Amino acid sequence: MMTADDPSDDHDHQLALLCKALGNPVRVSILRYVLQHPDCIGNEILLHLPENGPHAQSTLSQHLRLLREVGLLDSYSDGAAVCYRVNSERMAWLRDQIGAMA
């Protein structure tokens, strides 16, 4: 039985947030692109999304913001550009959590 102080409650909440973020195929595509192209900029991501993906910078920005908020992406400024890379520690945690359910 879990209690209010059970650490698995927080893990379950974090896992649910990550799964919700990955529940949108556009965000999955963004994550795959950034995995293959670390340190890319937003315009690169926008140009390489599938035809049915977002074509507005503002929509892409919202997807990137959500992926950063759940910790799947990290970003940093390089002059005027914002560069993105996958947070490998967070991805490893996600992989471990999902693997533990198998």
C-alpha positions as a LaTeX table, in Angstrom:
\begin{tabular}{lrrr}
\hline
Residue & $x$ (\AA) & $y$ (\AA) & $z$ (\AA) \\
\hline
Met1 & 0.00 & 0.00 & 0.00 \\
Met2 & 1.35 & 3.44 & $-0.95$ \\
Thr3 & 1.28 & 6.30 & 1.52 \\
Ala4 & 1.26 & 10.03 & 0.88 \\
Asp5 & 5.01 & 10.09 & 1.54 \\
Asp6 & 5.75 & 7.17 & $-0.80$ \\
Pro7 & 8.49 & 8.19 & $-3.27$ \\
Ser8 & 6.82 & 6.05 & $-5.95$ \\
Asp9 & 3.96 & 8.59 & $-5.96$ \\
Asp10 & 6.36 & 11.26 & $-7.22$ \\
His11 & 7.91 & 8.85 & $-9.74$ \\
Asp12 & 4.45 & 7.96 & $-11.02$ \\
His13 & 3.56 & 11.63 & $-11.34$ \\
Gln14 & 6.81 & 12.41 & $-13.18$ \\
Leu15 & 6.33 & 9.42 & $-15.48$ \\
Ala16 & 2.78 & 10.49 & $-16.25$ \\
Leu17 & 3.98 & 14.01 & $-17.17$ \\
Leu18 & 6.62 & 12.60 & $-19.51$ \\
Cys19 & 4.16 & 10.23 & $-21.15$ \\
Lys20 & 1.68 & 13.08 & $-21.61$ \\
Ala21 & 4.39 & 15.18 & $-23.26$ \\
Leu22 & 5.21 & 12.28 & $-25.59$ \\
Gly23 & 1.52 & 11.71 & $-26.31$ \\
Asn24 & 1.73 & 14.12 & $-29.22$ \\
Pro25 & 3.38 & 12.67 & $-32.36$ \\
Val26 & 4.85 & 16.06 & $-33.26$ \\
Arg27 & 6.75 & 16.17 & $-29.96$ \\
Val28 & 7.98 & 12.61 & $-30.54$ \\
Ser29 & 9.26 & 13.73 & $-33.97$ \\
Ile30 & 10.96 & 16.75 & $-32.41$ \\
Leu31 & 12.63 & 14.56 & $-29.78$ \\
Arg32 & 13.82 & 12.08 & $-32.42$ \\
Tyr33 & 15.25 & 14.90 & $-34.54$ \\
Val34 & 17.11 & 16.45 & $-31.61$ \\
Leu35 & 18.46 & 13.03 & $-30.59$ \\
Gln36 & 19.95 & 12.66 & $-34.07$ \\
His37 & 21.05 & 16.32 & $-34.34$ \\
Pro38 & 22.25 & 17.55 & $-30.94$ \\
Asp39 & 22.80 & 21.29 & $-30.59$ \\
Cys40 & 20.36 & 22.06 & $-33.42$ \\
Ile41 & 18.36 & 25.29 & $-33.54$ \\
Gly42 & 14.59 & 25.70 & $-33.76$ \\
Asn43 & 14.56 & 26.60 & $-37.45$ \\
Glu44 & 16.40 & 23.37 & $-38.29$ \\
Ile45 & 13.82 & 21.39 & $-36.37$ \\
Leu46 & 10.97 & 23.21 & $-38.11$ \\
Leu47 & 12.40 & 22.49 & $-41.56$ \\
His48 & 12.79 & 18.76 & $-40.86$ \\
Leu49 & 9.42 & 17.99 & $-39.32$ \\
Pro50 & 7.01 & 15.81 & $-41.31$ \\
Glu51 & 4.57 & 17.47 & $-43.71$ \\
Asn52 & 1.75 & 17.10 & $-41.18$ \\
Gly53 & 3.86 & 18.76 & $-38.46$ \\
Pro54 & 3.59 & 22.37 & $-37.32$ \\
His55 & 4.69 & 24.97 & $-39.82$ \\
Ala56 & 4.49 & 28.00 & $-37.56$ \\
Gln57 & 7.41 & 29.00 & $-35.37$ \\
Ser58 & 5.02 & 29.81 & $-32.52$ \\
Thr59 & 3.57 & 26.28 & $-32.57$ \\
Leu60 & 7.03 & 24.73 & $-32.60$ \\
Ser61 & 8.02 & 27.00 & $-29.71$ \\
Gln62 & 5.11 & 25.69 & $-27.63$ \\
His63 & 6.13 & 22.08 & $-28.29$ \\
Leu64 & 9.77 & 22.85 & $-27.42$ \\
Arg65 & 8.69 & 24.67 & $-24.25$ \\
Leu66 & 6.69 & 21.67 & $-23.07$ \\
Leu67 & 9.56 & 19.25 & $-23.79$ \\
Arg68 & 11.89 & 21.54 & $-21.81$ \\
Glu69 & 9.43 & 21.84 & $-18.91$ \\
Val70 & 9.27 & 18.06 & $-18.44$ \\
Gly71 & 13.06 & 17.87 & $-18.67$ \\
Leu72 & 13.39 & 15.93 & $-21.93$ \\
Leu73 & 15.14 & 18.80 & $-23.72$ \\
Asp74 & 17.78 & 21.24 & $-22.57$ \\
Ser75 & 18.39 & 24.54 & $-24.32$ \\
Tyr76 & 21.10 & 27.15 & $-24.33$ \\
Ser77 & 21.78 & 30.39 & $-26.17$ \\
Asp78 & 24.43 & 30.61 & $-28.84$ \\
Gly79 & 24.38 & 34.25 & $-29.81$ \\
Ala80 & 20.90 & 34.98 & $-31.18$ \\
Ala81 & 20.11 & 31.28 & $-31.64$ \\
Val82 & 18.66 & 28.88 & $-29.10$ \\
Cys83 & 20.17 & 25.41 & $-29.38$ \\
Tyr84 & 18.56 & 22.20 & $-28.18$ \\
Arg85 & 19.84 & 18.85 & $-26.97$ \\
Val86 & 18.20 & 15.87 & $-25.31$ \\
Asn87 & 18.66 & 15.55 & $-21.56$ \\
Ser88 & 20.30 & 12.11 & $-21.50$ \\
Glu89 & 19.82 & 11.67 & $-17.75$ \\
Arg90 & 16.08 & 12.28 & $-18.05$ \\
Met91 & 15.83 & 9.90 & $-21.03$ \\
Ala92 & 17.69 & 7.22 & $-19.05$ \\
Trp93 & 15.31 & 7.74 & $-16.12$ \\
Leu94 & 12.32 & 7.39 & $-18.48$ \\
Arg95 & 13.78 & 4.23 & $-20.01$ \\
Asp96 & 14.37 & 2.76 & $-16.53$ \\
Gln97 & 10.85 & 3.60 & $-15.34$ \\
Ile98 & 9.21 & 2.05 & $-18.39$ \\
Gly99 & 11.53 & $-0.96$ & $-18.23$ \\
Ala100 & 10.55 & $-1.54$ & $-14.60$ \\
Met101 & 6.94 & $-2.02$ & $-15.69$ \\
Ala102 & 7.81 & $-4.84$ & $-18.12$ \\
\hline
\end{tabular}
